Amino acid sequence: MLPRGASSMPPPPNPAAYFPPPRVTLPSGLEILRTYSGAVIFLEILFGTIVWILVAATRIPLPLLQGWVMFVAVTSWFLSIIFLCVFLFGYANKIAVNWNQMDFLYHGATFVCYFGAFLLQAATTSLHHFPRRFNSTAQEKILSDYEYNISIAASV
């Protein structure tokens, strides 16, 4: 029997115990390169460099479209290097942020930007057979065959 006034219900839990402060679960130092996140960042840097080189190697027939492609490639390249350096040099342990959420948001935003850049680069590539000037008698194409092949590689 319970003493008078005692309840068989346990006391309510402390709400602070259910919402701990954010923790860094991604490793710091060179160990970040052994995680999926580190591998994705490394691939973003590698492929961003390749896209940057391929687009810069062609004439820019449509500056508005390919300008966005270059902006995405260069900006993502720099941000990926900064994001990787935050983990390599251990700054992630000093900044109280939920790094798992930041990692997810960063890669998601980068994916959306790269997908948009892919669509614009593919649109530029698809205009290969159209003449450069519609009023001209010369049938110069928007992209030469060599630039067309480079543009396909940049799209992929």
DADA-V571929 format. One record per backbone hydrogen bond with DSSP energy under -1.0 kcal/mol. NH is the residue of the N-H (numbers start at 1). CO is the residue of the C=O. If there is no record, write none. Layout:
NH,CO + NH,CO
This chain:
6,3 + 17,14 + 18,15 + 29,87 + 32,29 + 33,30 + 34,31 + 35,32 + 39,35 + 40,36 + 41,37 + 42,38 + 43,39 + 44,40 + 45,41 + 46,42 + 47,43 + 48,44 + 49,45 + 50,46 + 51,47 + 52,48 + 53,49 + 54,50 + 55,51 + 56,52 + 57,53 + 58,55 + 61,59 + 66,62 + 67,63 + 68,64 + 69,65 + 70,66 + 71,67 + 72,68 + 73,69 + 74,70 + 75,71 + 76,72 + 77,73 + 78,74 + 79,75 + 80,76 + 81,77 + 82,78 + 83,79 + 84,80 + 85,81 + 86,82 + 88,84 + 89,85 + 91,86 + 92,86 + 95,91 + 97,95 + 99,97 + 102,98 + 103,99 + 104,100 + 105,101 + 106,102 + 107,103 + 108,104 + 109,105 + 110,106 + 111,107 + 112,108 + 113,109 + 114,110 + 115,111 + 116,112 + 117,113 + 118,114 + 119,115 + 120,116 + 121,117 + 122,118 + 123,119 + 124,120 + 125,121 + 126,122 + 128,125 + 130,127 + 132,140 + 142,130 + 148,144 + 149,145 + 150,146 + 151,147 + 152,148 + 153,149 + 154,150 + 155,151 + 156,152
